[in-house]
Structures are given as structure tokens and as C-alpha cells.
Amino acid sequence: MPMSKIKRIGILTAGGDAPGLNAAVRGVGKTALGRHGLEVIGIRDGYLGLLQNRTIPLDSKALAGILTVGGTILGTSRIKPHRMADEDGNVRDMRDAIVKNYEKLGLDALVCIGGGGTNLNAQKLCEKGLNIVTLPKTIDNDVAMTDTAIGFDTALGIATEALDRLHSTAHSHHRIIIAEIMGHRAGWLTLGAGVAGGADVILIPEIPYDEKNVAKAIRRRSANGTNFSIIAVAEGALSSEDAARFKALKHRKSKAEDQESRLEAKAELTALDKQHSGNTLRLSQQLEQLTGLESRVTILGYVQRGGTPSEVDRLLGTRLGTVAVDLVMHRVFGVMVAARGEDVIPVPIKDVAGKRKEIPLDHQWIECARAVGTCLGDQ
């Protein structure tokens, strides 16, 4: 029996917003409309809009002028289709309801743009029979199986510029300036910006640090006549002590033989995670005591996600988006469109879902940081 012709596709953006999302939406939409004559439906607010059947038509007019616009014209959310709270607060698997709406909308395929959580959710929906292609998006650059993700380059430029600007005030006031950069579980953004922005100390989640080592590096700079220091710290960077505690609790949770023990370990992990949220300020206070220098903290926060996407992210979003439509037309589903060097290739979503791309300890960025004398807190 011949397969039905692809006529209508949907697009959604999920997870945190990032520069370049609209470029990807445009790349998908204009290719689908212009090259293949498809009807394109925009899904509002990620998987939530698919559940609630909230859509907008994406015609040429809707796609005009969005290439340079930050954020996402479709909106986004972080819901998990397989674990959603209903009106009574009960957690339910809503995938069957989403499948019904997918069919009600007459969709032949769905393009989902997002990070690790989006790919995990996409895989859960693939298991229910939906035809899905995903595009990698995250400023953290931690999506597995792809060299880079939409949004990373813009955020890297913003964080680097922030470090450039902080140099002048650190030098003028003879201070330690600590810039907290996004990256809860992976340090790509902090490491890249730290090297590019000439940070004297870079602290990332992959390398637990000892504040005494950091203080020693700062005192050494002072002894050599440099009375200021710039520290780039990832929000998820851990001291050696905290890293050991996290590791022990995760091991305890994984080895727990009963539900009560698992919940107890999970609660302790949650409490430790909340405690860690103020870690950068505590590090600042510790360094003041250990060095005798004033220390100030700048938390870049959501400014790293905002604004006009860089030309690199516009190009990447367009490249990935156009290939996504070609894959749909060839009925290649259940894949993420990954960037590999100058190529764009499909990789199975199941190989991406639930995984995180962390920085290998022998990565060139780490090696070059050490080569130019940057302290990474471990020695």
C-alpha cells in the first residue's frame, strides 16, 4: 500500500528560549512552503500547545522579518507530556491526548526545536507513533550527538563581551570580579567565554575546585604586580567537597533498595541543590577572606539568552531547519538533525534522549586554558 503524501507539518519550540529559534522556525517554514508546497502549522508554547490544540498558521507573511528576532514567536514551555499535572494536581501521562490532537490537526509530521528535555519528550511521543524530527537548541551546548546547538554562539558572544567590560572596573578598583555564567551541568559556555574573555580563573561543573587553589592563583597575580582578577564561574560549578557529597547521594539513591530510601536520598539531593544556588556569593566571601581583596559578583542570568541572534546562529538555524524538512519529505523520522563539522546529519533521537554532552577533561579548550596560565581551581 503506497504511503500517503506529506501535506501538513507542525513546528514547536520547547524548553528555555534561545537566540536563533526564529531562524530555525523560518528555515523549516520557508523550505516547507516554497520548495515543497506544504501547509505549516505553528504550535503555541511547546508541547503544552499541542495538548491544548493552540496553533497559528505559518504562512509567508508570518515568517517574514523573524530571522533577526530573539526568543521565539511560537512561545515555549517546559512541560513533560508523559508526566503532567491535571486540574486536581494529579500527575498523568497525557501522550494519548497529544496523539489525538496531532491527528485532529491533520499533521503528517512534527518538527520540535529544543534541548535535552525536548528530545526526551520527543522520544516519548515517538514511542506513541508520532512522526518527529528534532533540532538541537540550547545556550549550554550540552545536547548530545551534535557539535553545537542553536543559541550557543550568541550566548558565547554575550558572555565574552560581559567579561571584556568587567576587566575595566576590576582593574580600576583593584578587585576580584566574579561573573556567574549559565551552565548547570555543563561548562561549555563558561569555558568558552572565559578563554575568549581572558578570565584568570575559570570554574566549570566538570572540574571540582578548591577555593584555596583559586585564592593561591589570585595571590600569585598580586605578588607579580597585578592587583585584580576576573573569575568566570558556571552556575553549576562545584567545590570538591560539594561534588563528593553530590556523588555520594546519587550513588545512595541509585543503590537504594526501597522507595522510602530513594525518596530520602532524592530529598537530600534537592536540598543540596537549593543550597548550591547561592554558591557564587559564598565563593566571593571566601575569596575575600583568603586574599584580602574586595570581591564583587555579577550574575549574567537571562541576558545571555536574549537579543538578536548572531550570524552563526542564524546560519545554523537555517541549515538545520532546511535539512529537517528534507528528512520529513523522505520520511526519515525519529531523528535529530545534528551539526557535524560543515555537515548536517540525522542521528536517532533515542541516542540523544537522556544524555548530556559534558566537556571531556582532555578537551582542547581545557588544554589551551591551562597553557595560557588560567586557573581551573583543581591545582
N, C-alpha and C positions, 0 to 999 in steps of 0.2 A: 504494500500500500504506500503510495507516494506521500512524503511529508508535506504538511500544509506550508504555504508560503509565509515568510516573515512579513507582517504588515504593520504591527504596532509594538513599540518598545517603551518601557518606563525608565526613568532615571531618578535616583535618590542620593542624597548626601547624608551621611550619618557620623556620629561621634563629634569630636571637637571641630570647630571651624578652622580653616587654614587658608592662607593666600594661594590662589591658583585653582580653587574649587570651581569657580565660574568658568575659567578657561577650559577645564575638563568637561563641564556641562556643555559648553559651546562646541567643543571638539566633537563630542558624541552627537549633539543635536544637529549641527550643520552637516556632518557627514551622513547621518541617517536621512535627513531631509533632502539634501542636494544630490548625493550620489546614489541613494537607493530608493528615494521616494516614500520613505516610511512615515507613519504618524508617530509623533513623540509626545509622551505624557510625562510631566514633571510631578514627582511625588513630594508633597509637603512634609517637612520635618522628619525625614528619615523613615524608619520602619513604622513609626507611630502613625504617619500619614497613610501608609499602606494599610494599616489596620483600620483606620478611621475613614478610609476612602476619600482623602482630601488631595485633590490633584489640580494642576493647571496645564493647559496646552502649551507646549513649547514649539511655537512656530518661528519663522524668521524674525518677526518683529520682537518676540520675547527674548530672542538670543542676541539681538543687536545691542552693541555697546557694553556687553558684560565682561569682555576679555580682561579689562584692566581693573575691574571692580573686586574689592576684597570680600571676604566672607562667602556666603552662598545665597543666591536668590531663592533657593528652594527651602531654606531653613534646615535645621538639623535637630537631632535628639539622640539620647544615649540608651534608649530602651532595648531590652533583650526580648525578642519575640517569644522565646521559649520559657521566659520567666518574667511575666508581667503581673502587676498587682491590679485586681479588678476594683470595682467601686466599694467593695467591702474590705479591701485590703488583703485579700487572699491572693497568693501567687499562683498563676495559672500558665499553662502552655497555650499560647494564642496563635500558634503556627497554622492550625487548620483554618482559623478565621482569616488569616492573611492570605492563605491559598485561595479561599473563596473570593476575596476581593480582587486578587490578581486575575482570576478567571472572569469575574464580573466586569473588570475593566477591559477585558479582551486582550491582555498583554501576551505577546509571544516570547518576550524576554525582558529581563530587568538588569540594568547596569547600576551597581552600588559602588559609590565612591567613599572610601573611608579607611580607617586604620585597622589595628589588630582586632578590636571588638567587632567592627563592621564585618570583617572577614569571617570571624567565628559565627556571627549571626547569619551571614550569607550561607555558610556551610550547613547550618541547622535548617535553613529553608531549602537548600539543595536536596537535603535528605527527604524533604516532603515533595520533591518533584519539580520545583521551580527551575526555570532556565535562567541562570545568573552568570554574569561576568562582573568582576570587581576591578577597581582601580585603587592603587595604594596612595593613601594620603595621611600624612602626619608630620608636624614640625619636629617631632622627636627622632624621625628617621629610623624607627625601630621595627618597621614591618619586615617580616622575614621574606627571603627569596627575591628581594629586589635591591638593586644598588642604592636607589634613592626613592623618595616619595614626594608627592606634591606638597608644597608648603615648606619643605626643609630649607631650600636655598634662600627664600625670602626671610625666614626667621633667622637664619645664619647671618645674613647681612644686617638685620636689625640689631642682633645681639653684639655683633662685631662693632658696629657704629657706636653702640652704648659704651662698650669698653674704651673705644677711642676717646669718647667725650669725658669719660671718668678719669682718664690719665691727667688731664689738666688740673682738675680740682684736687686729685690725690697729691700731685707734685706741689701745688700751691700751698696746701695746708699740712704737708708732711704727714699724711695719714695712710692708714690701711683702708682701702676701699674694697668692699666685698660685693660683687654682683651675683645675685641669685638668678640662675637661668633655668628655663623649663627642662625637664627630663627626669621623670620619677624613677624609672627603672633602667634607662639607658643614657649614656653621656655624650652621644654624638654631637648635639648642639653645643654643649658647654665646651667640649674638647675642641671642636672646630673653631668656635668663636674665640676661645682662649688662645689658641695658637695664632689665629689671624689677627687678633687684637692685642697681642703681646702681653698677655697676662703673666704675672710672675709665679702664680700658683694656680693650678687647675685641679679641682676635686670632682670626681665623677663616681657614679654608683658602682662601676666595675672594679674600682681600686679603693678599698677601705683606707682611710687616712688616720694618722696620729697627729693631733693638734700640736704636739711638741715638735714634730718634724716640720710642720708649717711655720711655727714660731722660729725655729732654728734657721730656716731659709730666709725669713724676714730679717732676723738679727744679722745674718751674714751680709745681706744687702746694706743694712745700716752701717756695718763695720767697713764696708767698701765705699762709703760716702753717698749711698742712695737712700734717702730718708722717706721713701714712700713705696708702697706695694699695691698691686692690683691682684685681687683673687677672683677667679671665675669659679663658682660652685654650682653644681647641679642641685636642683631641689631634692633629689633622691640620694645625694652623696651621703655615705655613712662613715662614722668613725669605726675604727677596728673593733671597739667594744660593742657598739650597737650592731655591727654586721654579725658578730659572733652570736649575739642574742637573737637576732632575726633567724639566723641559720639554725640555731638550736630549737627555736619554737616551731619553725617549718618542719624540721625533722620529727619533732614530737607529734605534730599534727598528722603527718603522713604515716607515722607508726602507731597512732592511737588505735586501740582495739575495740573501742566502743564509742557511741555517738556523744556521750557526755564528755569524754576526754577530748574528742576532736573539737567540740564546741568551746571547751575551756581554753584550748590552745589557740583557737581562732580568735576568741575574745582578747587574749593577751597580745596576739599579733595586731589586732585592731587598735588596742590601747597604745602599743609601742609605736604604731604608725602615726597615730594622732599626736603623740608626744614629739615625734620627729618633725612635725610640721613647723616647729619653731627652732629647728636646728641651726639655721644660718645665723639667727640673732644670738644664740648661745655660743656659737663659734666666734662671733665677733667679740663677745665679752671675754671669752677665754684668751683670745689673742691679745687683747688689751692688757690683761694681767700678765701674760707671758712675755710680752715685748716692751711694755711701757709706752706704746704708741696709741694714739687715738684710732679707733676703728669705726667706720660707718658702713651701713648696709643699704644697697639699692636692690629692690626686688623688681625685676623687669615684668614679670607676670604676663597678662594677656596682651600687652602691647606687642609681644613677639608674634602674635597670630594676626594682627590687624594690618590694615593698609593695603596699598596697591601691590599686587604680586610682582616679583622680579621677572625679567625677561626669561630667565631659566625656567621658572615655574610655569610661566605662560606657555613656553615651548613644550615642556614636559607634559602638562595637562592636555595640550592639543595632540601631541604624539600618542599618548596613551588612549585618549578618547577616540581618535580615528581608528586605531587598531582594534579597540573594543567592538566597534560596530562591524568591522570586517569579520571578527570572530563570530559575532552573532549571526551574520549572514551565512557563514559557513557552518553554523550550528555547533560551534565549539563552546560548550557551556561548562560550568563548574570550574572556571579558571580565573586567576587574577592576571592582569596584564602587567608584567614586570619589566623594569628597565634594567638592561644588562649591557653596560658599556654604551655603544652607539645603537645597539639593537633593542627591540621591544619583543618580548616573548611571552607566551601563555604558560603559567605554572598552575598546577592543581590547587584549588582553594584549600583542600584538605591538608595540603603540605604547609600551608601558611597559617591556618587557624590554630589558635592556642600557642603559637610560638612567638618569640620576641628576638629581634636581631640586636644583640649586645656587642660592645666593642671587644674584639679579641685582644688579649693582653700583648700580643706581638704585632698589633696593627701599626702601620706606618705612621699614623698620626701620633700615636703614643711614643714611638721611637724618635720622631723628629722633635716632639716636645721635650723629651729628656735631653736630646742632643744640643738644644739651644739653652739648656740650663733651667728649664721650667720645673718647679717642684710639683710633684703629683701626690704629695702627702704620705707616701709609703716609705720614704727614706730621706 
